[in-house]
């Protein structure tokens, strides 16, 4: 009798453990950059928070380099929209393919600092962009930061607009960036981010532009000799979910995931701000010639790009762009 009772207790315990395991739900977070990046660090924090806040009901799997989508930005987005990927961290430069108005974030020298940019993205301007994602089968949860974009190349130091003449510069596949570098006299070209290192290594392009965190984590210093710090364009991150998954979970779980995403992106912003203070020296130590433009030098570039700013303000909608401009003014006060 004792043996039967003990067996029953063991069986019941195993059933309970089995039930707990089967009750766990795995969710995936995808992002098309490497493990060493600030994106990955933000995703790691999200995973920790979700597993903590849900008491282990959710297990979070991280997928750098868009591994679930074969490295394809487009497939990664489609998988999120269909529910195959539950969460996605995406640069807002790429999000312009869904809505042209995401280009407003990257207007030349719109944001003077990280603190101002964060305040604006967390305000009415950022809310408008997230609200409009509904029609794209996406739900916006939090804003992170990719950073201020710098330019690198293997040919020469860039200190004035004429230094860009003829340089083949890889830019994201966004019309505004093509317009900017054409206006500056360069020869811009587009390609998937995963292809950039090889293109630089083989000389298919002379240079590229990206935030310092990605320049560092992607080891572009191995194939580029010069970096110019000019903060010419800001790039945020959108932490989003797909509508099919989002609608399948409870309101309580939605609140939990949103809280975790916002806290994770706040952490990720801190990582980037710290990197911006340290990476210039690290990249110089890695062999790059790092040039920080003075206000006077920047003014020459800004003057050349004034027509581009004006043209895109008109095409994106003056009232919409003024949401950002007014947010900047308020944040500075």
C-alpha positions as CSV (number, residue, x, y, z in Angstrom):
1,X,0.0,0.0,0.0
2,X,2.8,2.4,0.9
3,X,4.6,1.6,-2.3
4,X,1.4,2.3,-4.3
5,X,1.0,5.6,-2.5
6,X,4.6,6.7,-3.1
7,X,4.2,5.8,-6.8
8,X,1.1,7.8,-7.0
9,X,2.8,10.8,-5.4
10,X,5.7,10.5,-7.8
11,X,3.4,10.2,-10.8
12,X,1.4,13.2,-9.7
13,X,4.6,15.3,-9.2
14,X,5.8,14.3,-12.7
15,X,2.4,15.3,-14.2
16,X,2.5,18.6,-12.4
17,X,6.1,19.3,-13.8
18,X,5.0,18.2,-17.2
19,X,2.0,20.5,-17.1
20,X,4.1,23.5,-16.1
21,X,6.6,22.8,-18.9
22,X,3.8,22.4,-21.5
23,X,2.2,25.7,-20.2
24,X,5.3,27.6,-21.0
25,X,5.2,29.6,-24.2
26,X,8.2,30.4,-26.3
27,X,8.4,33.8,-28.1
28,X,11.0,34.9,-30.5
29,X,12.8,38.3,-30.8
30,X,14.5,39.0,-34.1
31,X,16.9,41.7,-35.2
32,X,19.3,41.9,-38.1
33,X,22.5,42.8,-36.3
34,X,25.2,40.9,-34.5
35,X,25.3,39.6,-30.9
36,X,27.7,42.3,-29.7
37,X,25.4,45.1,-30.6
38,X,23.3,47.3,-28.3
39,X,20.3,45.8,-30.0
40,X,21.3,42.4,-28.7
41,X,21.9,43.8,-25.2
42,X,18.5,45.4,-25.2
43,X,16.9,42.1,-26.4
44,X,18.8,40.2,-23.6
45,X,17.3,42.6,-21.1
46,X,13.8,42.1,-22.6
47,X,14.2,38.3,-22.2
48,X,15.2,38.6,-18.6
49,X,12.3,40.9,-17.8
50,X,9.7,38.9,-19.5
51,X,10.8,35.6,-17.9
52,X,10.8,37.5,-14.5
53,X,7.5,39.4,-14.9
54,X,5.7,36.3,-16.3
55,X,7.1,34.0,-13.5
56,X,8.5,31.8,-16.3
57,X,5.3,31.4,-18.2
58,X,7.1,32.8,-21.2
59,X,10.5,31.8,-22.5
60,X,12.2,34.3,-24.9
61,X,14.5,33.2,-27.7
62,X,16.8,35.7,-29.3
63,X,17.7,35.6,-33.0
64,X,20.5,38.0,-34.0
65,X,21.4,38.5,-37.7
66,X,17.8,37.8,-38.6
67,X,18.6,34.1,-38.4
68,X,15.0,32.9,-38.6
69,X,14.6,34.9,-41.8
70,X,17.8,33.9,-43.5
71,X,19.3,37.4,-42.9
72,X,16.5,39.1,-45.0
73,X,15.0,42.3,-43.6
74,X,12.0,41.9,-45.8
75,X,11.3,38.3,-44.8
76,X,11.9,39.2,-41.1
77,X,9.2,41.8,-41.3
78,X,6.8,39.6,-43.1
79,X,7.3,36.8,-40.5
80,X,6.5,39.3,-37.8
81,X,3.4,40.5,-39.6
82,X,2.2,36.9,-40.0
83,X,2.9,35.9,-36.4
84,X,5.7,33.5,-37.1
85,X,8.1,35.9,-35.3
86,X,6.5,37.5,-32.2
87,X,8.8,40.5,-31.6
88,X,11.0,42.5,-33.9
89,X,13.6,45.2,-33.3
90,X,14.0,47.3,-36.4
91,X,15.9,50.4,-37.4
92,X,13.5,53.2,-38.3
93,X,15.5,53.8,-41.5
94,X,14.2,50.4,-42.7
95,X,10.7,51.2,-41.4
96,X,10.3,53.9,-44.1
97,X,9.5,51.0,-46.4
98,X,6.2,50.7,-44.5
99,X,5.6,54.4,-44.1
100,X,7.5,57.2,-45.8
101,X,7.0,59.4,-42.7
102,X,9.6,57.5,-40.8
103,X,12.1,59.5,-42.8
104,X,11.3,62.5,-40.7
105,X,13.3,61.0,-37.9
106,X,16.5,61.1,-40.0
107,X,16.2,64.6,-41.4
108,X,19.6,66.2,-41.4
109,X,20.6,67.6,-38.0
110,X,17.0,67.5,-36.7
111,X,18.1,66.3,-33.2
112,X,21.0,67.9,-31.3
113,X,21.4,65.2,-28.7
114,X,20.3,61.8,-27.5
115,X,18.2,63.2,-24.6
116,X,16.3,65.5,-27.0
117,X,15.7,62.7,-29.5
118,X,14.5,60.3,-26.8
119,X,12.0,62.9,-25.5
120,X,10.6,63.6,-28.9
121,X,10.3,59.9,-29.9
122,X,8.5,59.2,-26.6
123,X,6.1,62.1,-27.3
124,X,3.3,62.9,-29.8
125,X,5.5,62.5,-32.9
126,X,6.5,59.0,-32.0
127,X,2.9,58.1,-31.0
128,X,1.6,59.1,-34.4
129,X,4.1,56.8,-36.1
130,X,3.2,53.9,-33.8
131,X,-0.5,54.5,-34.2
132,X,-0.2,54.2,-38.0
133,X,1.4,50.8,-37.7
134,X,-1.9,49.1,-37.0
135,X,-2.7,49.1,-40.7
136,X,0.6,47.2,-41.3
137,X,-0.3,44.3,-38.9
138,X,2.2,45.7,-36.4
139,X,1.9,47.0,-32.8
140,X,4.5,49.5,-31.6
141,X,5.7,48.9,-28.0
142,X,8.8,51.0,-27.4
143,X,11.4,53.2,-29.0
144,X,15.1,52.5,-28.7
145,X,18.0,54.1,-30.4
146,X,20.3,53.0,-33.2
147,X,22.2,56.3,-32.9
148,X,23.6,59.3,-34.7
149,X,24.9,58.2,-38.1
150,X,28.6,58.7,-39.0
151,X,30.3,58.2,-42.3
152,X,33.4,56.0,-42.9
153,X,35.4,55.3,-46.0
154,X,38.7,53.8,-47.2
155,X,39.9,56.7,-49.4
156,X,40.4,60.0,-47.5
157,X,39.5,62.1,-44.5
158,X,36.2,63.9,-44.9
159,X,36.1,67.5,-43.5
160,X,34.2,69.4,-46.1
161,X,31.5,68.6,-48.7
162,X,34.0,68.4,-51.5
163,X,35.7,65.4,-49.8
164,X,32.7,63.3,-50.6
165,X,32.9,64.0,-54.4
166,X,32.7,60.7,-56.3
167,X,32.9,58.4,-53.2
168,X,30.8,55.3,-53.6
169,X,28.9,55.3,-50.3
170,X,26.5,52.5,-49.2
171,X,23.3,53.9,-47.7
172,X,20.0,52.3,-46.6
173,X,17.5,51.9,-49.4
174,X,15.7,55.1,-48.5
175,X,15.1,57.9,-51.0
176,X,16.1,60.6,-48.5
177,X,19.6,59.2,-47.9
178,X,20.1,58.9,-51.6
179,X,19.1,62.5,-52.0
180,X,21.5,63.6,-49.2
181,X,24.6,62.0,-50.6
182,X,23.8,62.9,-54.2
183,X,23.5,66.5,-53.0
184,X,26.9,66.2,-51.3
185,X,28.5,64.9,-54.6
186,X,28.9,61.3,-53.6
187,X,27.8,58.3,-55.5
188,X,25.3,56.5,-53.1
189,X,24.3,52.9,-53.6
190,X,22.0,50.6,-51.6
191,X,22.3,47.0,-50.4
192,X,21.2,44.8,-47.5
193,X,23.2,45.5,-44.3
194,X,24.4,41.8,-44.3
195,X,26.3,42.5,-47.5
196,X,28.1,45.7,-46.5
197,X,31.2,44.3,-44.9
198,X,32.1,42.2,-48.0
199,X,31.3,45.1,-50.3
200,X,33.7,47.3,-48.3
201,X,36.3,44.5,-48.1
202,X,36.3,43.9,-51.9
203,X,36.2,47.6,-52.8
204,X,32.8,47.4,-54.4
205,X,32.0,50.5,-52.4
206,X,34.3,53.0,-50.8
207,X,32.4,53.7,-47.6
208,X,29.2,53.5,-45.7
209,X,27.3,55.4,-43.0
210,X,25.9,54.0,-39.7
211,X,25.9,54.7,-36.0
212,X,29.2,54.1,-34.2
213,X,27.7,51.1,-32.3
214,X,27.1,49.2,-35.6
215,X,30.4,50.4,-37.1
216,X,32.1,48.8,-34.1
217,X,30.1,45.7,-33.7
218,X,30.3,45.0,-37.4
219,X,34.1,45.4,-37.4
220,X,34.1,48.0,-40.2
221,X,37.4,49.2,-38.8
222,X,38.9,46.2,-40.4
223,X,38.0,47.4,-43.8
224,X,37.7,51.2,-43.4
225,X,40.5,53.7,-42.7
226,X,38.5,56.9,-42.0
227,X,35.5,57.9,-39.9
228,X,33.9,61.3,-39.7
229,X,31.8,62.1,-36.7
230,X,29.1,64.6,-37.8
231,X,25.9,63.3,-36.3
232,X,24.2,64.2,-39.6
233,X,21.1,61.9,-39.1
234,X,19.5,60.2,-36.2
235,X,18.2,56.6,-36.3
236,X,15.8,55.3,-33.8
237,X,14.8,51.6,-33.1
238,X,11.2,50.4,-33.2
239,X,10.4,47.5,-30.9
240,X,7.3,46.0,-32.4
241,X,5.1,42.9,-32.2
242,X,2.9,41.4,-35.0
243,X,-0.9,41.9,-34.7
244,X,-1.7,38.1,-35.0
245,X,0.4,37.3,-32.0
246,X,-0.6,40.4,-30.0
247,X,-4.3,39.7,-30.5
248,X,-3.9,36.1,-29.3
249,X,-2.7,37.1,-25.8
250,X,-4.5,38.5,-22.8
251,X,-4.6,42.2,-21.9
252,X,-2.5,41.4,-18.9
253,X,0.2,39.8,-21.0
254,X,0.1,42.7,-23.4
255,X,0.7,45.1,-20.6
256,X,3.5,42.9,-19.3
257,X,5.3,42.7,-22.7
258,X,4.9,46.5,-23.2
259,X,6.4,47.2,-19.8
260,X,9.3,44.8,-20.5
261,X,9.9,46.3,-24.0
262,X,10.0,49.9,-22.7
263,X,12.3,49.1,-19.8
264,X,14.6,47.1,-22.2
265,X,14.8,49.9,-24.7
266,X,15.5,52.4,-21.9
267,X,18.4,50.2,-21.0
268,X,19.5,49.9,-24.6
269,X,19.4,53.7,-24.9
270,X,21.8,54.0,-22.0
271,X,24.2,51.5,-23.7
272,X,24.3,53.5,-26.9
273,X,24.8,56.8,-25.0
274,X,27.8,55.2,-23.2
275,X,29.1,53.8,-26.4
276,X,29.1,57.2,-28.1
277,X,31.4,58.4,-25.4
278,X,33.8,55.5,-25.7
279,X,33.8,54.1,-29.2
280,X,35.5,56.9,-31.0
281,X,38.6,56.2,-29.0
282,X,38.2,52.5,-29.5
283,X,37.9,52.8,-33.2
284,X,40.9,55.1,-33.3
285,X,42.9,52.5,-31.4
286,X,41.7,49.9,-33.9
287,X,43.5,51.9,-36.6
288,X,40.9,54.3,-38.0
289,X,41.5,58.0,-38.5
290,X,38.6,59.6,-36.5
291,X,37.7,63.2,-37.3
292,X,35.1,65.1,-35.3
293,X,33.8,68.1,-37.3
294,X,33.7,71.5,-35.7
295,X,30.6,73.7,-35.7
296,X,32.1,75.7,-38.5
297,X,32.8,72.6,-40.6
298,X,29.3,71.3,-39.9
299,X,27.8,74.6,-41.1
300,X,29.2,74.0,-44.6
301,X,27.5,70.6,-44.8
302,X,24.3,71.9,-43.4
303,X,24.1,74.8,-45.9
304,X,24.5,72.3,-48.8
305,X,21.6,70.1,-47.4
306,X,19.1,72.9,-46.6
307,X,17.3,72.3,-49.9
308,X,17.0,68.5,-49.1
309,X,15.6,69.3,-45.6
310,X,13.0,71.7,-47.1
311,X,12.0,69.3,-49.9
312,X,11.4,66.4,-47.5
313,X,9.5,68.6,-45.0
314,X,7.1,69.5,-47.8
315,X,6.8,65.9,-49.1
316,X,6.3,64.3,-45.7
317,X,3.9,67.0,-44.6
318,X,4.9,70.3,-42.9
319,X,2.4,69.7,-40.1
320,X,3.8,66.3,-39.4
321,X,7.5,67.4,-39.5
322,X,6.6,70.3,-37.2
323,X,5.5,67.7,-34.6
324,X,9.2,66.7,-34.4
325,X,10.5,70.3,-34.7
326,X,8.2,71.5,-31.9
327,X,9.1,68.5,-29.8
328,X,12.8,69.4,-30.2
329,X,12.1,73.0,-29.2
330,X,10.2,71.9,-26.1
331,X,12.8,69.4,-25.1
332,X,15.6,72.0,-25.3
333,X,13.7,74.6,-23.2
